[in-house]
Amino acid sequence: MEKKKQERAVVHLEKDGRHYYYGNLKALTDHWSKDDIGVSYTYLKNLNITEEKPYRNDRCVIRRGLIVTSTRRS
């Protein structure tokens, strides 16, 4: 059996010195309102957010990256 490396996208929100992790931008904005984070889903989805190029404002920092998990047998 072949082992496959598992990589998954993750969205990282840094707010008030705390760190939160989401599977995608929609999940993040379903949990936090525009008033909470200072930006809407519609605006965020049109940006090319990466770990090196995060979105920043006076309320939060949002980054996109990868989570690498252990290998799995198929």
C-alpha positions in Angstrom: 0.0 0.0 0.0 1.2 3.5 -0.9 1.4 6.2 1.8 0.1 9.6 0.9 1.3 12.8 2.5 -1.6 14.8 3.8 -1.6 18.6 3.3 -4.6 20.7 4.1 -5.2 24.4 3.7 -5.6 26.4 6.9 -6.7 30.0 7.6 -5.0 31.5 10.7 -6.6 34.4 12.5 -4.6 36.4 15.0 -6.8 38.7 17.1 -6.1 40.3 20.5 -3.0 38.1 21.0 -4.9 34.9 20.5 -4.7 32.5 17.5 -7.6 30.7 15.8 -7.5 28.2 12.9 -10.1 27.6 10.3 -10.5 25.3 7.2 -11.3 28.2 4.9 -12.2 31.9 4.9 -16.0 31.2 4.9 -15.7 29.3 8.2 -13.7 32.2 9.7 -16.3 34.8 8.6 -19.2 32.5 9.7 -17.6 32.6 13.2 -16.5 36.3 13.3 -18.6 39.2 12.1 -17.3 42.1 10.1 -17.6 44.2 13.3 -15.4 41.7 15.1 -12.6 41.5 12.6 -13.1 44.7 10.5 -13.4 43.0 7.1 -16.0 41.0 5.2 -15.9 37.6 3.5 -16.6 39.2 0.1 -13.5 41.4 0.5 -11.3 38.7 1.8 -12.1 36.1 -0.9 -10.8 38.5 -3.6 -7.4 38.9 -1.9 -4.5 36.5 -2.5 -3.8 35.9 1.2 -0.7 33.8 2.0 1.6 33.2 4.9 4.1 35.7 3.4 1.4 38.1 2.4 -1.2 38.3 5.1 -4.2 40.6 5.4 -3.7 43.1 8.3 -5.9 45.8 9.8 -6.1 47.3 13.3 -8.2 44.4 14.6 -6.6 41.3 13.3 -4.1 39.5 11.0 -5.3 36.8 8.6 -2.9 34.3 6.9 -3.4 31.3 4.7 -1.1 28.3 4.9 -0.8 24.5 5.0 -1.1 22.0 7.7 1.0 18.9 7.1 -0.3 15.7 8.8 1.1 12.3 9.2 1.1 10.0 6.2 -1.8 7.6 5.6 -2.1 4.3 3.8 -4.5 4.3 0.9 
